[in-house]
Amino acid sequence: MANEVYTATTVSNPKAPFWLGPASEHLDMLRFGLKMLEVLLSLVAFVLEETVSTCLSCSPLYFFEFVSCTAFLFTALLLFLLSTTLYSRVGISCWPKVDFLYTLLIAGLFLIASGVFAANNGKTTVETVAVVFGFLAMLAFILDVVFFLKVKGNPFQGTKAPPTTNGAVPPPEAEKLNGDANGKA
């Protein structure tokens, strides 16, 4: 008899997370594909850089290594978090800001690292191809930023809060909700 009175209080989620696909409001299919491309290009740039056997000026090589490895690891982590429901368990409430700033920062770092490494390397084939993949990764990150702004807008431009009244009493409503003009229901 108790089963007839009480109904289930939970409803199944038709947008349940799935493996390797966007499961949250923070990542749509286009940006999911871009994040996958960023991970892949960063990984290829890092692996190519690791195959360089000798360097004339090693500082640009090491900076490129740092940027490509950081981009690969953190973008893979961000992709994993945003394509599952784990983002809700991390304790960060401003995912759009984190995603936007991170992507913009890595795009800038890839621009600097690829430019410096292109200018100061031994001109071997591996170094040249690594630089190309660095610039391709930078383009993928820039495209991600552009699509983020196009779809979601600037994450730092929040909705405008209603004006404060400083304790003043708001004016009474001009129109009654129920009844006619005389106040009768």
Disulfide bonds with the S-S distance in Angstrom:
Cys55-Cys58 1.74
